[in-house]
Amino acid sequence: MRNGLVVDTEALDRNSNKLSRFCEYNREMPLLDAVEAIAK
């Protein structure tokens, strides 16, 4: 576990398109950082 991060996989599934687009524009960002960024 990374710094106590808990990933809600159901929410991640619902937001997969948003995450995909975010990652397209932030290719250098690690995946877990991107997940945290879109969760805010």
C-alpha positions as CSV (number, residue, x, y, z in Angstrom):
1,M,0.0,0.0,0.0
2,R,1.3,3.4,-1.0
3,N,1.1,6.0,1.9
4,G,-2.1,4.5,3.1
5,L,-3.8,4.9,-0.3
6,V,-7.0,2.9,-0.8
7,V,-8.3,2.7,-4.4
8,D,-12.0,2.4,-4.9
9,T,-12.0,0.1,-7.9
10,E,-15.7,0.6,-8.6
11,A,-15.3,4.4,-8.7
12,L,-12.2,3.9,-10.8
13,D,-14.2,1.8,-13.3
14,R,-16.9,4.5,-13.5
15,N,-14.2,7.1,-14.1
16,S,-12.0,5.1,-16.5
17,N,-12.6,7.4,-19.5
18,K,-11.7,10.4,-17.4
19,L,-8.5,8.6,-16.2
20,S,-7.6,7.6,-19.8
21,R,-7.9,11.1,-21.1
22,F,-6.0,12.5,-18.1
23,C,-3.2,10.0,-18.7
24,E,-3.0,10.9,-22.4
25,Y,-2.2,14.5,-21.5
26,N,0.1,13.6,-18.5
27,R,2.1,10.7,-19.9
28,E,5.0,11.2,-17.5
29,M,2.8,11.0,-14.4
30,P,2.7,7.6,-12.6
31,L,-0.7,5.9,-12.7
32,L,-1.4,6.1,-9.0
33,D,-0.6,9.9,-9.0
34,A,-3.1,10.2,-11.9
35,V,-5.7,8.3,-9.9
36,E,-5.2,10.6,-7.0
37,A,-5.4,13.7,-9.2
38,I,-8.7,12.8,-10.8
39,A,-10.1,11.8,-7.4
40,K,-9.8,15.3,-6.1
